[in-house]
Amino acid sequence: MRARAKWLLGSLAVVLAASGGGYAVTAQPQQEGAGKSGQHGAGLPPATAPVQRGDLGSGLRVEGTLGYAHERKVGAAGPGVLTWVAGEGTAVERDGRLYEVNGRAVRLMYGSTPVYRPLKAGDKGEDVKQLKRNLQALGHGTGLDPEDGTFTAGTATAVKRWQKAHKMPQTGEVAKEDIAFAPGPQRVRRNDSAVGDEPGPGKPVMTLTGTERIVRFQMDAAKAGAAKTGEQVSVRLPGGATVTGKIDSVGGAAGPDEKGDGGGPGGGDKKAKVEVVVALDKPAEVGAPDQSPVSVGLTGETRKGVLSVPVNALLALAGGGFGVQVVEDGRAREVKVEPGMFGNGRVEVTGDALKEGMQVGIPRL
């Protein structure tokens, strides 16, 4: 047998770079004599594993956090003292109270345009349409045209009905301090102010989210290509249960990695991160608490019906390239291979002399 090839375990840097879908393999020099053993005659390896044919996935598992969708902060629309606030974890639906200032309730209405002015007769705009839709949904706006963005006399009448239902002065106008628009039902994630505080500019009253459960995790920006919008994923919950979901968005800024290389403040490169959000297929079935740690399995690329061997079966051949050590009839021989995709501790290999079921050498761990 020609000069012994070197086992790649410990000397092969396998870089699973997700950028562009490529995978690079770099062989690094070993010390002379490495990989030899006086306990295995005729060059036999200490252990073997079979060449397998099947599907190979390049998926990876990342750590994430269970949360709720669309986090946003809500501030008071006017001066005063906070006299009541919905508790953390409370779900608030249309017309429900979020908080009170000077005893005056701020109620949730559905809409994407925020409240930026009082609404009164003659006003026009998307916020007027949103108000009309909410008044109709609450049973106060019979006959209103929700596609007409004009605050009409009929709108004022509907507002008075709504005000009467809450024992408010029936002015027919909606003050900025009366409502807050949000896209749908909201959940109070955190109270940023307490009863007795005086909310003001730049001082939010509370942090809200949607009520739909999601998962967030971060990835290095350079590897974010491994996560694709719409891709199916699995999520392992606390306790071991697994649920499914789809990647809803990729690329929200998550800030740099502050860990560096462990050399103290400012050590190492700060890697840019992106946030990935997973929408769960059946969010109502997830009962784990907010901010629970979860594990997300990314599918990645899948190769169908390929030959693969354990990653540590690869050899750096003395003449260049890579191979495996095939063991047959008590003898070992080197077979040159071309490594392909890596996944789940295995590597795709192609070679004319390689067949399914062959035993290849691996170092004993």
C-alpha positions in Angstrom: 0.0 0.0 0.0 1.2 3.4 -0.8 2.0 6.1 1.8 -0.8 6.1 4.4 -3.4 8.9 4.0 -4.2 11.0 7.0 -7.4 10.7 9.0 -9.2 14.0 8.7 -10.6 13.9 12.3 -9.1 16.8 14.0 -7.2 18.0 10.9 -10.1 18.6 8.5 -11.9 21.9 9.0 -15.3 21.3 7.6 -16.9 24.7 6.9 -20.6 24.4 6.4 -21.0 27.8 4.9 -24.6 28.4 4.0 -23.9 31.4 1.8 -24.8 30.6 -1.8 -25.6 27.0 -0.9 -21.9 26.0 -1.1 -19.9 23.9 1.3 -16.1 24.1 1.5 -13.7 21.5 2.8 -10.2 22.5 3.9 -7.5 20.0 4.7 -4.9 21.2 7.2 -1.5 19.7 7.7 -1.0 17.0 10.4 2.0 16.1 12.4 4.1 13.4 10.8 3.0 9.9 12.0 -0.5 11.0 12.9 -3.1 8.4 12.3 -0.8 5.4 12.7 -1.6 2.6 15.2 0.5 -0.3 16.3 -2.6 -2.2 17.4 -4.2 -2.8 14.0 -2.2 -4.9 11.6 -2.2 -4.6 7.9 -3.3 -1.0 8.1 -6.8 -1.9 9.3 -8.7 1.0 10.9 -9.9 0.8 14.5 -13.6 0.9 13.5 -15.8 0.8 10.5 -19.2 2.2 9.4 -21.3 1.3 6.3 -21.7 3.4 3.2 -25.4 4.3 3.1 -27.7 5.3 0.3 -30.6 7.6 1.0 -31.8 11.2 1.4 -29.3 13.6 3.0 -30.4 17.0 4.4 -28.2 19.9 5.1 -30.5 21.1 7.8 -29.3 22.6 11.1 -30.7 23.2 14.5 -30.7 26.6 16.2 -31.8 27.9 19.5 -34.7 30.3 19.6 -37.3 31.9 21.9 -41.0 31.5 22.0 -42.9 34.8 21.8 -45.7 36.8 20.3 -46.0 38.6 16.9 -45.6 42.3 16.2 -44.2 43.9 19.3 -45.0 47.6 19.6 -44.9 50.3 22.4 -47.9 52.4 23.3 -47.6 55.9 24.8 -50.2 58.1 26.4 -51.9 60.6 24.0 -52.1 63.3 26.6 -50.9 64.5 30.0 -52.2 63.2 33.3 -51.7 60.4 35.9 -52.0 56.8 35.0 -54.9 55.5 37.1 -55.3 51.9 35.7 -53.4 49.7 33.4 -54.2 46.2 32.0 -52.0 43.5 33.6 -49.1 41.8 31.9 -50.2 38.8 29.9 -53.7 40.2 29.4 -55.3 39.8 26.0 -57.3 42.9 24.9 -59.8 42.8 22.1 -61.7 45.4 20.2 -63.2 48.1 22.5 -61.3 46.7 25.5 -59.5 48.9 27.9 -55.7 49.2 27.6 -55.1 51.8 30.3 -56.7 54.9 32.0 -55.3 58.4 32.4 -57.1 60.6 35.0 -59.8 57.9 35.1 -60.4 58.2 31.3 -60.1 54.9 29.5 -58.1 54.4 26.3 -59.8 51.6 24.3 -58.4 49.4 21.6 -59.7 49.7 18.0 -58.4 47.7 15.1 -56.5 49.5 12.3 -53.0 50.0 10.9 -53.0 53.8 10.9 -52.1 55.2 14.4 -54.2 57.8 16.1 -52.6 61.1 15.3 -55.5 63.6 15.7 -58.9 64.0 17.2 -61.7 62.8 14.8 -64.6 65.1 14.2 -67.1 66.1 11.6 -65.5 66.9 8.2 -62.3 65.0 8.8 -61.2 62.7 5.9 -58.6 59.9 5.8 -57.8 56.3 6.4 -58.2 56.8 10.2 -61.8 57.8 9.6 -62.4 54.6 7.6 -60.9 52.6 10.5 -63.2 54.3 13.0 -66.2 53.5 10.9 -65.3 49.9 10.6 -64.9 49.5 14.3 -68.2 51.3 15.0 -69.9 48.9 12.6 -68.3 45.9 14.2 -69.4 47.0 17.6 -73.0 47.5 16.4 -73.1 51.3 16.6 -72.5 52.1 13.0 -75.5 50.7 11.1 -75.7 52.4 7.7 -72.2 53.8 7.6 -70.1 53.3 4.5 -66.7 52.0 5.7 -65.1 52.8 2.4 -66.0 56.5 2.6 -63.2 58.3 4.5 -65.3 61.3 5.5 -66.5 61.9 9.0 -70.2 62.5 8.3 -73.2 63.4 10.5 -74.0 59.6 10.5 -70.5 59.0 11.9 -71.1 61.5 14.7 -74.3 59.7 15.6 -72.5 56.3 15.7 -69.8 57.8 17.9 -72.5 59.1 20.3 -74.0 55.6 20.5 -70.5 54.2 21.4 -69.9 57.0 24.0 -73.3 56.3 25.6 -72.5 52.6 25.9 -69.5 53.5 27.9 -71.2 56.3 29.9 -69.0 59.0 28.3 -70.0 62.5 27.4 -71.8 62.2 24.1 -69.9 64.7 22.0 -70.0 62.9 18.7 -66.2 63.4 18.5 -63.3 61.0 19.3 -60.4 62.5 21.2 -56.8 61.3 20.8 -57.0 60.2 24.4 -60.0 57.9 23.8 -58.7 55.2 21.5 -55.5 53.4 20.2 -55.4 51.6 16.9 -53.6 48.3 16.5 -53.9 45.6 13.7 -55.9 43.2 15.8 -56.3 41.8 19.3 -53.3 42.7 21.5 -51.5 41.1 24.4 -49.8 43.1 27.1 -46.3 41.9 27.2 -44.9 44.4 29.7 -46.1 47.4 31.7 -43.5 50.1 31.1 -45.3 52.5 33.5 -47.1 52.0 36.8 -50.3 53.4 38.3 -49.4 56.8 39.7 -46.8 57.6 36.9 -47.3 60.6 34.7 -46.7 59.3 31.1 -45.1 61.7 28.7 -43.3 62.0 25.4 -40.7 59.2 25.0 -42.1 57.3 28.0 -44.3 54.4 26.9 -47.2 53.1 29.0 -46.9 49.5 27.9 -45.5 47.1 25.3 -48.0 45.2 23.3 -47.8 42.2 20.9 -50.3 40.4 18.8 -51.9 37.3 20.3 -50.4 34.8 17.8 -47.5 32.7 19.0 -44.3 32.8 17.0 -40.7 31.8 17.4 -37.7 34.2 17.0 -34.1 33.2 16.5 -30.9 34.9 15.3 -28.4 33.9 12.6 -25.1 35.3 11.5 -25.9 37.6 8.5 -23.4 35.6 6.4 -25.3 32.4 7.0 -28.9 33.7 6.8 -29.2 32.1 3.3 -29.9 28.8 5.1 -33.3 30.2 6.2 -35.8 30.9 3.4 -39.2 32.6 3.8 -41.9 29.9 3.5 -39.6 27.1 4.4 -41.1 24.4 6.7 -39.4 24.0 10.1 -39.8 21.9 13.3 -39.9 23.5 16.7 -39.0 21.5 19.8 -40.8 23.0 22.8 -39.9 22.8 26.5 -40.8 19.3 27.7 -39.9 17.7 24.4 -43.1 18.2 22.3 -42.5 19.1 18.7 -44.7 21.4 16.5 -44.3 22.7 13.0 -44.2 26.1 11.4 -43.0 28.1 8.5 -40.4 30.9 8.3 -42.4 34.1 8.1 -39.5 36.6 7.7 -35.8 36.7 7.4 -33.5 39.8 7.8 -34.8 41.9 10.6 -31.8 43.6 12.2 -30.8 41.9 15.4 -27.6 43.8 16.2 -24.0 42.6 16.3 -22.7 39.7 18.2 -21.1 41.2 21.3 -19.3 38.0 22.4 -16.2 38.6 20.3 -13.5 36.1 20.8 -13.6 36.0 24.5 -10.5 38.3 24.8 -12.3 40.9 26.8 -14.2 44.1 25.9 -13.9 44.8 22.2 -12.1 41.5 21.4 -12.8 39.8 18.2 -15.1 40.7 15.3 -18.6 41.7 16.0 -20.7 39.6 13.7 -23.8 41.1 12.2 -27.0 39.2 13.1 -30.4 39.0 11.4 -33.6 38.0 13.1 -35.7 35.1 11.7 -39.4 34.8 12.7 -41.3 31.5 12.5 -45.1 31.5 12.3 -46.4 28.3 14.0 -48.9 26.2 12.1 -51.1 25.6 15.1 -50.2 28.4 17.6 -53.2 27.8 19.8 -51.8 24.4 20.7 -48.6 25.9 22.2 -49.1 26.5 25.9 -45.5 27.2 26.9 -44.8 30.6 28.6 -43.6 33.6 26.8 -39.9 33.8 26.2 -39.5 30.0 26.7 -36.3 28.6 25.0 -37.0 26.4 22.0 -35.0 24.5 19.4 -35.7 25.1 15.7 -34.8 22.6 13.0 -34.2 24.1 9.6 -34.7 21.8 6.7 -32.1 23.2 4.4 -31.3 21.5 1.1 -32.1 17.8 0.6 -30.2 15.4 -1.8 -32.3 12.4 -2.8 -30.8 8.9 -2.9 -27.1 9.8 -2.5 -24.3 7.7 -1.0 -23.0 9.1 2.2 -20.5 8.2 5.0 -19.8 9.6 8.4 -17.8 12.9 8.1 -14.9 11.4 10.1 -14.5 8.6 7.5 -12.9 11.1 5.1 -9.2 10.9 4.4 -6.8 13.5 3.1 -5.0 11.4 0.4 -1.2 11.7 0.2 -1.5 12.5 -3.5 -4.1 15.2 -3.0 -7.9 15.1 -2.8 -10.1 13.0 -0.5 -11.0 9.4 -0.1 -12.2 6.7 2.3 -10.6 3.5 3.5 -12.7 0.6 2.3 -12.4 -2.6 4.4 -13.2 -5.9 2.7 -12.0 -9.5 3.4 -9.7 -8.4 6.2 -7.9 -5.9 4.0 -8.1 -2.1 3.7 -7.7 -0.1 0.5 -8.1 3.6 -0.3 -10.9 4.7 -2.6 -10.8 8.3 -3.9 -14.1 10.2 -3.5 -15.6 13.6 -4.2 -17.2 15.0 -1.1 -20.5 16.8 -1.6 -23.1 18.1 0.8 -22.7 17.8 4.5 -25.6 17.2 6.9 -26.4 15.5 10.2 -22.8 14.3 10.7 -22.6 12.7 7.3 -21.1 13.7 3.9 -22.3 12.9 0.4 -19.6 11.0 -1.5 -19.3 10.0 -5.1 -16.7 7.6 -6.6 -16.6 4.9 -9.2 -15.4 2.2 -6.8 -17.8 3.1 -4.0 -21.0 1.0 -3.4 -23.8 1.0 -0.9 -23.1 -1.4 2.0 -19.3 -1.2 1.8 -17.6 -0.8 5.2 -15.3 2.3 5.5 -12.8 3.0 8.2 -13.4 5.5 10.9 -11.1 6.5 13.8 -12.3 5.4 17.3 -13.5 8.3 19.2 
